[in-house]
Amino acid sequence: MDKEDKRIYTLKEEKPFKAVVRMGVPLILGMFVMVFYNLVDTYFIGLLKDDYQLAAVNLAYPVMMMTVALSNIVGTGASSHIARCIGAKDVHTAEETMTAALVMCIIGGVAVTLTGLLFLDGIVRGLGAMDNTFVYTRKYVLVILIGTVFTMGNYISRALLRGEGSVKYSMLGMVVGTVVNIILDPLFIFTFRMEIAGAAIATVLGNVCGAAVSVMLYACGKTLLVPRKAYIRPRIAIVSEIFRVGIPAALETLLTSAAYIVNNNLAVAYGELTVAAMGVAQKILSFGNYIYQGFASGTQPLMGYNYGARNYQRMRDILKAGMITVSCTELTVMAVYGVFAPLLIGIFTQTEEVILIGTKVLRTVMFILPFVGITSMSRMSFQAMGKPSKAFIITVIRQGALYIPLLLLLNRLFGFDGMIRAQPITEFIMMIVSSLLLFGLIADEEKKCTNKQ
């Protein structure tokens, strides 16, 4: 069986649990490596024993999240369309979509860099940086903005590879980029004495290498689809389809970034060391986050292909298998966090106050894990099916209608303890809402298809 047949067999016929694991586990392993991409800056900055620089890394994080959000517009929208086109056996449109996504990546990345540099100081203040953290945050954000094209290229190319079922190849760029970051971080931070700016440079260079790996895969003909010069000027219909599905995906990340900024601005009232502690706790939580994101991203091409093929029963089977798998895995991770929270926080800082606060935060927010995985899988499935309005509903309810209002309300009523409990409450509610919406939509689509026949 050739490579193309193996990819299609996994999407079309592999047993649901096995298909979910085959598509999800490589992404999770790659994302575990990606965790180091986020944690390595925090770790090496922590070795400087300067909690203000540690806080600055956390304050600057929403800029990276917003870059990822813009990448999601193109990457998720194109990946969804590619999977559906392959399911409908329309390879030409799939390649046209992939080429359009790469062109949009370059244009969008340049635009973000120029805009960000123009309003740099205002952006840094808006992130919540104050007297002790402003200079450090500015240095980090400046470098990240300069490298936007490469960061977007790394994320978008990986999404395109997932869309065609090349999950292992999508992981390769992630691994290479992270290894480069780990090697360069101590070099730039300590050897060249660039401190926080050096951490940002290492992050950007890691993304440069990750994107370069994807370019090499396309150039060497290792992929199922290849970019074509004939499609260098994207058709309006293709661009519209990418935006139609991608914008709700990006709104999720953008609203998450907004919530993150609100969270940080509220936390500043409790002291800048609290911001540092929350940043460390959130970075450690990212191990659990990447597990559910890996399963959700791996499920997306499975759902997209079978929606394109109108195989609704397989869609339900895949979802059930995915939800059971992600919930059981996250419960295990949650238990580890509960037992070893002080030890994990202590890896990144020796300040007793930061360890105490970080432990409290981690043991509270870890309760999101069994719930948020199901929500994420539901949202990614809506995107895979080309149903952006449903994904948009989940995004707005989750961040705009629930989390941010709860964050403000519980902080006002119960202080810091209330603020950190807002997210677990939000994710429990969203697990129920998103599951009901998704299974209801599949039933409606199946009924429409049956009536047409």
C-alpha angles and dihedrals in degrees: 000000000000126000094264092051092050092052093048093044090056091050095043112030114007114120108269099246092043092047092050091049094044092051098035107040097061088051091048092050089049091047091051085059087046089056087066087055087064099032099044093068090048092048098049093041086051089058088063086067090223110129092189091063088045089053091047092059088055093046091051094049096091089064089061090045091053090050088052089048091056089047089053091057090062101026100046095039093049094041092053092049092046093053092048092048092051090049088053089046093244101137095162093060090045091057091045089053092049093051092048090052092055092050091048090050093059095045094046095046094053091047093052093049094051094045093046094051091049093056099029101131093045091050092051092051090047090055089064099257113158135185097297096042105032099090093045093047091048092053092051096045092048093059094043091053092050090055097047096115092056094044091051091044091054094050097041096048090051091052091051091052091050090051092061093044096256093132097153092052091049088055093051096068090047092053095046093048093050094048090052090050092050092050096045099043098076090039095057097033100046112011095045091031093227093134113186094002088055091054090054093048091052090051093052093047089051089056090048090057093044092053091046090057091057091049090053092050091054092044093051094050095243094133132082091233129036132199115254129210089219089068097047089113103057120223115242090239092058094046090048092052092050092050093042091062100024101054095065088049091053092046088061091058094039092051089045088053090049090050090048090053092048089048092051093046090052091046092053088069088065092051136281090266087062089057089052092049093049090049092054092046092050092049091052090047087057089079087067092039093057092053094061092038090053094052092044093049091046091051093051098077090043090055094042094051095047092045088054088049091045092235098148098166091056089050090056092046092050092049094050091048091047095048093049092047096048095045094051092046094049093050088058092050091048091055091053091051092049094053101038103032097119092047092049094049090046091061089072104038141021094202107115094211092052091049093051095048093042091051091052092049095047094049089052104042093043088080090076092071103083090045106039093055092064091046091051092048090051093049093048090049091055089052091048090053092050093247103134095162091065092047088048091054091053091048095050095044093045101048107013103036100031119016104041094042091046090048091055096040098047092044089054094046103037106014121221094348091056093046095057092047094058095084099052090049091049095050094049091055093044093052090062096042097047095046093052092048094049101047089043091054093050090052091050093049091050091050092051091050092049092049091052091054 
